Amino acid sequence: MFLLFPVGTDNPLRRRPVMNYALILANVVLFLLTYRALTGEAAPRHYHNFGGLLLHPDSPQLYQFITYAFLHGGWMHLIGNMLFLYIFGNSVNDRLGHIGYLFLYLAGGIFSGIGHALLSSTPVLGASGAVAAVTGAYMVLFPHTNIFTFYWLFLLIGTAQFPALYFILFKLIIYDNMIEPRLGGPANVAYMAHLAGYGFGIVIPLLLIAIKMLPHSPYDLWALVKRWQRRQKYQRVVQEGYDPYSPVSSERKFVKSKVLEPRPPDPHTQEVMDLRIKVSQTILAGDLTTAADLYLKLLSLDPEQILPEQQQLDIANKLMQMGRHTEAARAYESFIGQYPKYPFLEQVQLMLGLIYSRYLDRKDLARKHLEAAEKELSNENQRRMCQEELQLLD
């Protein structure tokens, strides 16, 4: 026997996800209205109990692409879907706002229904497709967060945590909906509706980020892909023989000049350069914790050292995550000073202002960065949080 399902995440909420609560309540109320209390049965065995609210692929009505997603075939069906919606929907609601989240949920249900109707003639009901869209969106928006899970493997029972990207992609999408059906999974599960929902939930947030309708975050999947592309490009360049930290420019190798006696390398300079290279390699390897420690060692040798743009931001974010607020503030300050044209500088300023306000008790510096961020923030939620923090400083 093998059982593995999520029970929570470590992603903090900035505001109450009212729309997600409303959707959960709507699903529960509609289930209770269709539940047959006398027999203890809900309607999958008695489709007539739902009237025309089910999605019938052979003769679908437009309204059915909405109504089917609010019906459930039993208590376990309802509880499972609402558990997933609560775990993943709260954070997505927080990020998209109430109206944006409602559109994602409803459109995800519609798209899932279309996916099922194209490949099946069996009537379908349940919020699974819409919940899959929400879960896919969570993977895009919060891939670095951890998913807390409960497992039951024969006699072994316990809890574990997995990165959201890997848990959702490999467990929920690939295993549950691609591998399990081949192993003889439940015959009454609408796997294609699930996959259509996941696909919709992944593509739409990525598209909104790409066209800048949704504010980009250095922690989302878009940023993860961009960093991976930069790492691949960097590795190709290095493999071709280019050393970005070499004190001798590559063009100077071909200039004929007077031969001078080679100078012995300065041990301090060489140590700094070697450590820079090691920091970069460690970041490329994905070990940000070790890279952050190496970065602090680098600053102890030369306080003026600044890493390339994305690496400097990655290290600052990691120091913040580690709770090393003084070091994180210093890294963010260096980033702002070195890269004033960074396209999302206001978000860095917001983070720095929050650090000074909440952790370091530097009201003067907090006000400086929060006021600068407030002028440029395009996300209404972030601007509101910035304004509330400024009011607390008064």
N, C-alpha and C positions, 0 to 999 in steps of 0.2 A: 504493500500500500504506500502510495506517495501522494502527499498533499502539500502544496505551497501556495499561500495566498497573502496579499498585502494587508497590513493592519494600520499603517500610518506612514507619514513622511517627516523629514526634519526641516521642511521648508516653512519658515515663519510667515504669518499673514500680517499684512499692514492694515487691513480693515475687515469688517465682518462680511462674509460672502452671502449676502441676503438672497441673491437670485438663485444660488445653488440650493439654499434651504427651501426656497419656494418651489423649485422643481422637484425636490425630494418629497415635499409635502403633497404636491399635485399627484405624483405617482402613487403615494400611499393612499390618498383619499380615493382615487379612481379604482385602485385595487379593491379597497373595502366595499365600494359601491357595486362591484361586479362579483364579489366573493359569495359563494353559496354556503351560508353558515350551517344549514341543516345537514348537508352531505359532507361538509368539510372539503369540498372540491371547488377549484376555480376553473375558469372556462376553457382551457385548451382541449378538454375532451367534450366540451359542449359549446361549440363555436357560436351557436345561435344565441347564447347568453350575451354576447357582445354586439349583437345586431350587425350593422355594417361597419363597425369600427376597426375590425381586423384588416390587414393588407392582403388582398386576394390578387396574386400575380396574374391570374387568368383574366380578370376583369377589374383592374384597380380603379378606384375613384381618387381624385386628387387629395381630398381631405384625409384619406386613409394613410397617406404617407406621413401624416402628423399623428393621427389618433392611435395607430398601432404601437407607437413608441411610448405610450403612456399606459399600456395594458400589460399584465403579467399573468403567467399561468399557474402560479402557486406561491406559497410563502417563501420557499427557498429561492425561487426565481427573483422575487421582489427584493429579498434581503441581500442577495449577492450583487444585484445591480446597484442598489442604493448604497451598499458599502463602498463599492468602487467609485460611485459618483461622489460620495462624501470625501473619500481619501484624495482623489485627484481633482475633483471639481472645485473644491474650495480655493486652491491656489490659482487655478485657471481663471476662476471668477475674479479673484483679486487682481490678476494681471490684465485681463481684458476689460474689466468694468462690467456692470450689470447688463447693459443692453448688448454689448459685444458678446458676452458669454451666452446670453439667451439665443442670439442668432446662431452662434456656433453649435449649441445643443440642438436646436430645431433643424438647422441645415444638415448637421451630422446625421440626425435621424432620417431625414428625407433622402440623403445620398445613400445611406445604408439600405433603405427600403428599395431604392432603384437598383442597387447592386444585387439584392436578393431577387427582385422581380425579374431581372434579366436572365437569371440562371436557374430559377426554380419555379415550380408551379404550386408549391405548398403554401397555404396561408401562414402568415408570420405575425407574431406579436412580441412586445418586449422592448425595453429601453436599451438593450445591449449595444445596438449599433450607435446610438447617440452617446452612450457612455464610452464606447470605444473611441469615438471622435474626441471626446474630452480627454481621455487617457493619452491618445496620440499627441494632442496639443500640449499636455503636460510634459511629455518626453522632449518636445521641441523647446519649450520655454524654460524647463528646469532639469536639463540632463545631468547636471552635476550633483543634484540632491540625492539623499539616500532613502530607499524604500525599506521600511521595517516589515518583516514578514514572519509568519508563523509556519513552521514546517512539521510534518508528520511522516516519517520514513520508517515503516515497520514499527520497531519498538523505540525509535528515537523521536522525541518530541522536544521542540525548542523554538527559539527565535533566531533570526539572522537579519542582516541588512545588506542591501545590494545597491549599487549606483542605479539611478532611475533609467538611464539610457539603456543599460544592459538588461535590466529586469524586464522593462516593457518590451524592448525589441525582441529579445531572445525567448523569454518565458511567455509573455502574454500574446505577442503577435506570432512569432515563428512556431513555438512549440504548441501552444494551445489551439492555434487555428490552422496550422499547416502539417505538423507532425502527428498530433493526436488523432485527427480524422483518419489518417492512414493506419493507425494502430487500433482502429475499431472504436473510436470515441462515440459519444451519444449521438444517436441518429436524428434526434429532434432539435439539434443545435444549428442555428443559421450561421454557419461559418463564413459564408460569403458576405453576409450583412456585416459581420464583425470586421472583416478585412477591408471592406469598403469604408466603414466608419473610421478605422485606424488611418487608412490612406487619406481620407478627407481631413482628419484632425492633424495630420502631419503636414500636408501640403499647404493648407490655408494659412496657418501662422507663419510658415516660412515665406510664403508669398507676401503677406502683409509686412513682414520685416524687410523683405527685399525692396518693396516699393515705398518703404518708410511710413506706412500707415500705422504700424505698430512700433513703438520705440525699441531700438536694439539694446540688448544687454550683453555685457562681456561674458555672461554665464550661459547664454542660450545656445541652441544647436547651430544656429547660423554662425556665431562666433567660433564655435568648436570646429566647424568645417573650414572656416577661413584660416584658423590657426594651423590646421592640418595641411592646407594647401601651402601656406608659407613655410612650414617645416619641410615639405617635400621639395619645394623650390630651393630652400637653403641647403638641403642635403645634396641635391644635384649639383649646385654650385661648388660646394665643398669637395665633392667627388671629382670635379673637374680641376681641382688643384688650387682654388682660390681660398686664401686665408684672410677672413675679414678683420682679424686682430693683428695681422703682421705689421710691425713697425716700418717695414720697407714696402713702399708702393710697388705694385706689379709693373707699372710703366718704367720704373727706374732701372729695372733689370736690363733694359735694352739701350740705356744711355751710356755712351763711351765717355769716360772722364778719367781724370788722374787717379791712379791706383793709390789708395791710402791704406795704411796699416789698420787692420780690423781692430775695433775697440772692444774690449771685453764687455759683455752685457751687464747692465746694471741689475744686480740681484733683486732689488725691490721692484723695479719696473717689470722684470720678467715674472716675478711672483704674481703681480697684479694681472698681467696679461694671461698667465696660465689659469688663474682663478676665474677670470672673465669667460674664458673658453669652457671651463668646467661648469660654470653656472649655466651657460647656453646649452651645453650638451645635456645637462640634467633636466632642463626645462623641456628640451626636445624629446627626452625619454619619458616625459610625463610625471616625473617625481618632483612635484612643486614643493613639497615639504622640505626635502633635502636642498633643493635649489634656493629656498628662502634662507636656510641656515648658511649656505655658501655665500649668498648675497650679503648677509650681515657681516660675514667674515671679510668679504671684499671691501665693505665700507670701513671696516676697522683698519685696513691697510691704506685705503685712499677714500676719504669721505666724499670726494667729488665725482666718484664713478657713477655713471648712469647707463642703464642697459638700453638696447633697442626698444622701440615704442611698445610693442605688444608684450615683450618679455618684462619690461618694467611694470606694466599694468598687471600682468599675471602675478608677479611677485608681490606687489602691493595688495592685491585682492587676497592672496594666500595668507599674508601676514595678518590681514584683518580677520580672516576666517579662523586663524590660529589664536586669536585674542591678543595678539602683540600690537596693541593699539598705537603705542608711541612709535614703534618701528614702521607700522603701516602708514601713519601720518607723514612720516619723513619720506617714505617711498612715494606717496601720492604727491607731496609737495615737489619732489624732484621731477616727477612726471609732468606736472602742470608747468613747471618752469622750463622744461626742455621741449615739451610738445604742446605749445599753446594753440596749435591749429588742429588738434585732435577733434574729429567731427562730433564726438559725444563728450566734450570736455565738461559740460554742465553736470553730467552724471557723476563724474569724478569729483567735481567741486561739491556736489551734494553729499557724497560719501565722506569726503574730508570734513565738511562742516558738521556732519553727524558725529564723527569721531571726536572732534574737538568739543562738541557740546555735551555728548552723553558719556564719554569715557575719560577725557583728559581735562575737563573743566577749564577750557580756554575759551571763554565767551567772546573775546575780541576776535580771535581767529575764526571761531565758529560763525560769527555774524558776517565776517568778511566773505567767506566762501559760500555761505547760504544765500546771501544777497546776490552774489554773482551768479549762482546757479538759478535762482528764482527768475532772473531776467531772461534766461534762455531755455528753461525747461518747457518742452512741448507736451509732455504727459501730464494730464490734469491731476492724476493721483499723486505723482511725485511733487508737483507744484504745491498741492494742498499740504502734503507732509512737510515740505520745506517751510511753508508759511506758518504751520503750527509749531514747528521747532523754533522759528524766529520769535514767535510770541512767547514761548517759554523762556527765552533769553532776556526778555524785558523785566 
